[in-house]
Structures are given as C-alpha cells and as structure tokens.
C-alpha cells in the first residue's frame, strides 16, 4: 500500500520543477516494494498456505479495504503479482483446487470415479471461461450469418430472424454481466471504503481496454437497432452491424490471454498499437503537408475546398487531399495521375462549371514539374525514413516484451482469473444469477459474510488476528535485516 501511494504521488509531481521530489518518491516506492517482496519470500518459504491466504485477505489500511494482491495489480506492481505465491493462488482459484495445469484439469473432468474432484472441476472458473467462449463462438457464427443474409428494415416482429434474435439475447445478457455486475460489485463491495476508492475502482473498470470494447459494442449495436427500427437506411445499418461484428471478433481475442503463447503475442500487439498511435501524429503531419502541396500544384486556385450546396460527406475535398499521400505510403504511387496522363480517360474536365455542378466529374490535373519534385521528396521521407523508424520502434517494443514476457503474462493473467471467479457464462447468466441468489437467500446468507473473512477472489483467507501477527512478525524481520546490512556497510 505504501509503495502504491508513493508511486501515485510521484506521478502527481512529475514535472521539471519537482523532478528531484519525483525521483525521491520513486526511490522510496521501490524500497517498499522490495520490502513487500522480502515479506512474501520469507512467509512463503515458512508457510506457503499462510502466505497465499495473506495475499488474498482484504484488510483495512488508512480507511481503504483492499487485499494485497488486488492493490499490487491495480498499481502495476508486476513482480508482486508474478510472485510464485500469487501464481500458485491463481492456479488454485482457476482450477478450483483440482489441478495445477490444464492437462490435470481435463483428467479431473473425465475421472468420474473421483466425483468430488470432477464436481469441483465442473464449477471452476476455467470451466466458466470455456463455456462462455464456446457460446461466444456460436454467437460469432450466428452474427456473421445474420450480417450476410438478413439486414433490412424492421416493420413487424416477424422480420427478426433466428440469428438476429440470438444476437440480441446474447448482447443483453453480456451487457448485464459486464455493466450491471461490475457496477454492483464496485459499489456494493466498497461500502466501507472512502468515496475515492469507489471512484478508483470505477476508473479502473472504465480504462480497461477490453471493457472499453464492450461498452463501445453496446453503443454501436443500440444505434444499429434504432436505425433498423426507424428505417434510416440499409447502408447505415450494414455499416453499424459490420463495425459491431469487428468489435466482437476483437473481444474474442480476450479468451486467448489466458494461454501463455497467445497472451504474449496479444501483449506485443497492444504495445505496438500504442506505439503506432503515438507515431501516427508524425505521419499525419507529413500526409497533410504533402497532400496540400500536391493539391495546390495539381489544381491551382480551386474554390470549393469546403462542402457547399449540401454536398455529402464523401464528396468533401479533404478526402481528395489526404487520399493521394496516404496511399503512397503503401506503394500506390499514382504517377500517371500526377503527370496528368489520366486526363484523357473521360472522367475529368477543365471546365469549372462542370466539375463544380457534377460531383461525379473530377477536375483535370494541370501538370507542373514541381509535382514530381514534391513526390520524390515525400517518398524518400515517408517510405525510407518514417517506415524504417516505425520498424525500429516495433523491434524495440518486441524485445522489451520478449525480455519481460513471463512477468507481463503473469500480471495480466490475474485480471482474467479475478473476473471469471465471480461471473457466469453468457447468456446462461440470466438464469444462473437468479438461481444463485435464491440459493444464497434460502440458506439465510443474503448479507455478506462477516467483514473479517472477506476475500479478494474465491480462495483461502485469514482472520484479522492471524493477519496482524504475520504482518508484524515479518515486517520486524525485514527491518532488522535492513538495519543489520546498513550497520555492516557503515563499518
């Protein structure tokens, strides 16, 4: 907790004026993180079960109730989350104490003689994950079939086909699981915390890439349904549904994060996409600059630069300006157009009144030798310099992820296991949540268990008395070790 707070404070003062303070705070943050790792190592060697329980037990510190493993994940402490203690805890949760790897888990499923192990394997988060994504794969097939064959305006209920109905049921159930369940957990579980902690948990949810994709998907599909109901236009329907299908396919990649091989590749793709988005600002400057120079020399004194007379968005001149230098990045040189050799194909005119009144008629190119000079300079900068630079940046990111691959995968694996330890597969969740609450209320346990037994994820935990004794014991041991080392170095 101390390491996390110091790291946050360092980010808040990260400016030239407070650079020394920033370095001091980061230094102290790393010191407390090392102390936490020392405590984990010491306790794990002496009492592995106690160490796993301690990391999973929620405790109130400075008015904030949080488990150590959750605090470490929320604040990017990769080494703490990747510690063998935490990873063993996650394996126990993921396979419900039936196995330590997927091969043994499958054996537990097919071993009918050991009914207890088989039942535990069937109710494990890994089984929830497997069923959820098998159902999601079916929805992807249904959605694809719907988009290929049956996108048209709705006049009656009978116009909704089976594929479309399955899509709406799945999306509704998924929205309930993603939004309502997470908001309820965020607010309900943080009732004894400060308001800032609730906002932080909500912030973590809303800034997660996969959650953003989910929220974007719901927004797009709701818009598509409204367009479909009010018959705004079939083309708009198809565009919205196509974008929704793309996002669902991207969300399907989330299932591969749990597998180390695919998870590392997705982390690399994410890092490279982030690098590409930042680098794209440099590309945009060169593209706009080259586009304006091209256009001013190819079409001198062009007057309709902005949409007029109700021109549709696809006929705006800005697309003409940006299109040529953009496609040249991929080798589409269009030298014949730059030289004006396409003027004789009948699709352009030199008469101003004709190309201004007819959106399907282009203005003919007025060739000038400066156009080829601009093209030569632009191609050297873009294709030789900028492309090689982005390849070098990608190589750097690849090496960075490759060198830290095991640590990064273990860190992001925690998010998946935490999520699927508290959810049901979609769309079965519509029924299973109701059954679950009925069973809980029938047993007289509608309220939470007592505060001292609260857990971050469904696994072992400790009562407060034991927790305080362990923390005090190993904290004292760590401080004594540091004092001894300092005394030795001073002599």
Secondary structure, 3 states (H helix, E strand, C coil): CHHHHHHHHHHHCCCCCCHHHHHHHHHHHHHHHHHHHHHHHHHHHHCHHHHHHHHHEEEEECCEEEEHHHHHHHCCCHHHHCCHHHHHHHHHHHCCCCCCCHHHHHHHHHCCCCHHHHHHHHCCHHHHHHHHHHHHHHHHHHHHHHHHHCCCCCCCHHHCCHHHHHHHHHHHHHHHHHHHHHHHHHHHCCCCCCHHHHHHHHHHHHCCHHHHHHHHHHHHHHHHHHHHHCCCCHHHHHHHHHHHHHHHHHHHHHHHHHCHHHHHHHHHHHHHHHHHHHHHHHHHHHHHHHHHHHHHHHCCCCCCCCCCCCCCHHHCHHHHHHHHHHHHCCCCCCHHHHCCCCHHHCCEECCHHHHHHCCCCEECCCCCHHHHHHHHHHHHHHHHHHHHHHHHHHHHHHHHHHHCHHHHHHHHHHHHHHHHCCCCCCCCHHHHHHHHHHHHHHCCCCCCCCHHHCECCCCCCCCHHHHHHHHHHHHHHHHHHHHHHHHHHHC
